[in-house]
Amino acid sequence: MTTPTTGSTGTSFWKILAIVIGVLIVVSIGWSLVKAVAWIVVVGLVIVGAFTVFKALTKS
């Protein structure tokens, strides 16, 4: 009786495929979070800048 050689190869293929898909999902979610945080920082800087200009103009 011989053992089939396709079983271990097939299992390895599916494990590698699952890892690749998992990495792609994590990267896509991470990239979306980075973009969202970047926009929050930009909006925050605009608000702080506007507040600073407003304070400078009302002081004089």
C-alpha positions in Angstrom: 0.0 0.0 0.0 1.4 3.4 -1.0 0.5 6.8 0.4 -0.7 9.4 -2.0 1.8 12.2 -2.5 -0.9 14.8 -3.4 -2.3 15.0 0.1 0.7 16.8 1.7 1.3 19.0 -1.3 -2.4 20.0 -1.5 -2.5 20.8 2.2 0.6 22.9 2.0 -0.9 24.8 -1.0 -4.0 25.6 1.0 -2.0 26.7 4.0 0.1 29.0 1.9 -3.0 30.3 0.1 -4.7 31.0 3.5 -1.6 32.8 4.8 -1.4 35.0 1.6 -5.1 35.9 1.8 -4.7 36.6 5.5 -1.8 38.9 4.9 -3.6 40.7 2.1 -6.6 41.3 4.3 -4.5 42.6 7.2 -2.5 44.9 4.9 -5.7 46.3 3.3 -7.3 47.0 6.7 -4.1 48.5 8.0 -3.7 50.7 4.9 -7.3 52.0 5.4 -6.6 52.8 9.0 -3.5 54.7 8.1 -5.4 56.7 5.6 -8.1 57.5 8.1 -5.7 58.6 10.7 -3.8 60.8 8.2 -7.1 62.6 7.4 -7.9 63.0 11.1 -4.4 64.6 11.6 -4.9 66.9 8.6 -8.3 68.1 9.9 -6.8 68.5 13.4 -4.0 70.6 12.0 -6.4 72.8 10.0 -8.5 73.4 13.1 -5.5 74.3 15.2 -4.1 76.6 12.5 -7.5 78.3 12.1 -7.7 78.8 15.9 -4.2 80.2 16.1 -4.9 82.7 13.3 -8.2 83.7 14.9 -6.5 84.3 18.3 -3.7 86.3 16.6 -6.2 88.5 14.8 -8.4 89.1 17.8 -5.4 90.0 20.1 -4.3 93.0 18.0 
